[in-house]
């Protein structure tokens, strides 16, 4: 849980950015975990970025600025959650089709495995989908990127040892990576 002073500091950081996308691209400080690169068997790169409540409040403040509204300290709910942005990206007809089938809406799921314990998210949503043209003008191919958001109610003790991050797509395929998330919940701003 953040103190009112920490919430105010997070708001001040967030309003330095014109949009939430700008904050997520340039200001978000978290632990990025590569679940699969572009050379993955399915041709889809998958990354998870873990961050704490302070960073989530800063992102919320950037979103408020983008909407020309002010985020006030008493509007912020800080629950001490571990937040995760999952980005999946692929291109071409096959890659875009696989992304649509496996990651649209709430089809994808993310869990953490700490020892033998499977930790389920308390919240999940698809926050963004974008299409872009990549490659040369003559051979341009469509690229698709989907960003999903998850939140976990975990304690720092749950994260003392490395955890297994497991992204499950809509077809039931599991993409795994072990990550050291110790200290990610610490607020030191």
Secondary structure, DSSP 4 states (H G I P E B T S, - for coil): ---HHHHHHHHHHHTTSSSHHHIIIII---EEEEEE-TTSTTS-EEEEEEE-HHHHHHHHHHHHHHTT-PPPGGG-----PEEEEEEEEEEHHHHHHHHHHHHSTT--EEEEEETTEEEE-SEEEEEEEEEEEES-STT-EEEEEEEEEEEE---GGGGSS-EEEEEE-TT--EEEEEE--TTTT----
